[in-house]
Amino acid sequence: GQMGEALAERIRSMTKEVAVGDEFPAAKVVKTTTFGAFVELAKGTDGLLHISNVSPGQRVDTVEDVLNKGDEVHVKVVEVDRERGRIGLRLAQDPDIAGVEDHLGDMDFKVAGTSEGITALQMGIKITGVTFDILRDALSKALNARTFILAEMAKVISEPRSELSPHAPRIMTVQIDTDKIGLLIGKGGETIRGLAEEFESQIDVNDDGQVLVYSANGQMGEALAERIRSMTKEVAVGDEFPAAKVVKTTTFGAFVELAKGTDGLLHISNVKPGERVDTVEDVLNKGDEIHVRVVEVDRERGRIGLRLASDPDVAGKTVEELAAITNGGGGGSRPPRDRGPRGGDRGGDRGGDRGRRGSGRPRHGDPERS
């Protein structure tokens, strides 16, 4: 009789259709992969125990850290997809499916919403179905609970704050031109990694030019977003750069970096407004940071002309007024010189001509700087 009962039970387990909720106390691991362990439930029927569930509550690098081929495990069926021939398993002792997780109940039902209505539902069940009456009662109880919670919240804060706390994490979006994506990423990802480290943030870039910035707080996030905007925006007349760096000095002026890969020229006649200097190095040197304003942009020739923001000739001027200054004098006006006829010849024409010839351009491919 004992052998007969055992054989009959074996035949029933081999031939029955596996269903959600079935348990297999001594199922055998038949194969391990990078994504989970295949477990034999019956002859010819396997289920998958995903790697995220081989050690409940803990992350593992490989399945073999916990399970190996031949091990016996107690599993419970949590999914059956007959169309795809897929059976999902969890360990029977997994607290996420054990009775203690939802106080020995058959259903885990969550309802989220506002005073206006429901915004989200989530349900997990251990039985084969739910009646309309059960759903109606659950939703009714959820409404009462939600109404009470919202009323208690309103006693503390009646509406959302207009601004997040400066210490709250941020997710920000910056849209850039697609042709600027390479500039933001940099050679081998050098630029984008440097920004992420400097601002202690994460940066993701989509193919359509959408940049997602993930920061631990508002200050870091805003600073990083502003840096990305300044790096990738098209330079225009009137733009100011408070901390532009001198990258090269020449006999006719100083090249100043406005953004990664984009320089402008501050002509020698403008390095010290109101005074004449013999060399640029009398006032500026490579590495100096200066506050400059864009007074000329010639995209066809790749030239950007600069003046010091404190220069009386440009301070407080509108874009139209700056354009008038540039058009009238090329590299900008120079202070009068008491040098006789020769000074008169050189003061405007030569200064203007030299200003136009080298009014700044992106550093890459600049023949005048090679």
Helices and strands as residue ranges (DSSP letters): H 2-15, E 23-32, E 36-42, E 45-50, G 51-53, G 63-65, E 72-81, E 86-91, G 99-102, E 107-114, E 117-125, H 132-156, E 170-175, G 178-180, H 181-185, G 187-189, H 190-198, E 201-205, E 210-215, H 218-232, E 240-249, E 253-259, E 262-267, G 268-270, G 280-282, E 289-298, E 303-308, H 319-329, H 340-345, I 346-350, H 351-357, G 367-369
